[in-house]
């Protein structure tokens, strides 16, 4: 039960930090409910860290580092709880793939929500935010995939590719250290 709670709390914090990082990278406006919520829930960590670690171009390194640290702490706590020995190198390795997995998850859920909204309410204010956030994934696919009868299948292809990365590529790489 404790491991589940740790994974949930640290997973949500990492997800929010990765979302903030990606919104800043894609220059997505924070003047919306999603952006405001993300700022409120992560400012307590990001503001002090930003004083120590400056952004590199459009890369907010303090936010990305915090996401990584959340994952290292998570894996360290889980190791302690299950009685495994201290393995900092393994924790760092797992944290790298934990953050990469969260990046894939943010894009997956944003594309999925955007696809649903395109059918239900394409004029929703959050639709534009999601469209801007997912542009680095969807725009290259839209250039390659033709529209068929006016339907854009780039979201479907992106969701399939992201699931392949999440369930095949990342676990395979993460387990390669063992």
N, C-alpha and C positions, 0 to 999 in steps of 0.2 A: 504494500500500500504506500509506503514511504517513497519507494523508487518511482511509482506512478505519479505521486504528487510532485516530486522533484522534476521529473521529465516534463510534466505539464507546466509548472511555473517557469522553469528555465526555458522550456520550449516557446512559451508565449513571449517571454522577454526577448529571446533571440529573434523570434519572428518579427516582433515590432522594431527591433533595432535594424534588422535586415531590410524591412519595409522602408524605414526612414532613410537608410543608406541608398536604396534603389530609387526612392522618390527624389532624393537630392541628385543622384547620378543622372537620372532621366530629365531632371529639371521640371518635375511635376509640381504643380502648385500645391502649397500647403494651406491655401485659403479655401478649404472645404472640410467636411466633417471627418473624413478619413485622415487627412493631413493634421488637422487640429487634435484629434484623438491620439494619433501617433506621437505628436510633439508633447502633449500633456503627460502621456504615460512613460516617455523616455527622457524627458528633459532633466530629471533628477540625476541621471547618470551621465548624459551626454555633455551638459554644460560644464561641469567641473573637468571632465576629461579633455574637452576641446581647448581648455586653457593650456594643457600640457602637449597635446598633439594637434598640430595644425592640418587643415585639409591640403591635399595635393591635387591641384587643378580642381576638377569637379568631384574628386574622390574624398569623401568625408572619412578619413582614416580613423578618427576617434570612435565613430559609431561602429565601423567595421571591427575595430579592435575590441570594443566592448562586447559585440556579438560573439567574437572568438573567445574572450575571457569567460563569458557566460557558459559556453560549451565546455571549456576546460574545467571550470568549477563543477559543472554537472557531472562530468565523467569521473572526476576525482571523488566527489561525494558518493557516487554510486559504487565505485571501487571500494571505498571505505566501508560502506553499508553491507556489501556482500562478502566482505572479508578478503578481498583480493589484495595482493601486495601493491605497494606504491610503484606506479609505472608512468612517470611524467611524460616520457616520449610517446607512449601509447595514448595518453590523454590528449596530447597536442595533436597527434595524428587523427584521433577520433573527432576532435574539435574542428579541425580543418574540414572534414567531410560533413560534420554536423552543420557548419555554416553554409557549405555548398548545398547541402540538402535543403536548408531553409530558403536559400536563394531560389532554388528550383520550385519549392512550395509556394513562395510568394508569387512567382510568375504563373504557376499552375492555377492557383485560386483566383488571381486577378483575371486571367484569360477566361476561366470558367464563369466567373461572375459577369464578366463583360458579354460573353456569349449568351448567357441567360437574359441579361438586361436588353440585349439587342432584339430579342423576341418579345419580351414582356413590356419594357419601357425604355426605348432607346434615347429618350429625351431626359432621362434621369440625370441630375447633376453629377453623380458619381461616375457615369458612363465616360465622360470626357477625361476624368482623372485616370480611370482604368485604361483607357485608350492610350493616353500619353505614357503611362507606366509600362505598358506591354509593347510599345512600339519597337524597342530593340529586338524583340522576338518575332513579332508579327510582320513588320515591314519587309524584312528579307524574304520571308515566306510568300508574302503577297506579290513580290516581284517575280518569283519563280512559278507560283501556282496560278493558273488562269481561273477566273471566275466562271462557274458553270451555271448557265441560266440565271445569272445575277446573284448566285450564292457564293459567298466567300468561305472557302474551306480551310483557310490558313489557321484559324483557331483550333479546328479539329486536329489538323496535322501537328500543330504546336503542342496540344495537350497529349497526344500520343508520344511525341518525341520527349517531352518533359517526363512522362511516366517511365519511358525506357531509361532515361538518365537516372531517375530517382530509384528505380527498382532493379536495374541491371548494372549500369556503369558505375555509379557511386558506391554501391555495396561491394562490387568486385574490386575497385581500387582501394576502398577502406580495409578490406580483408587481406590485401596483398602484403601487408607488413607482418602478418603472422607467420 
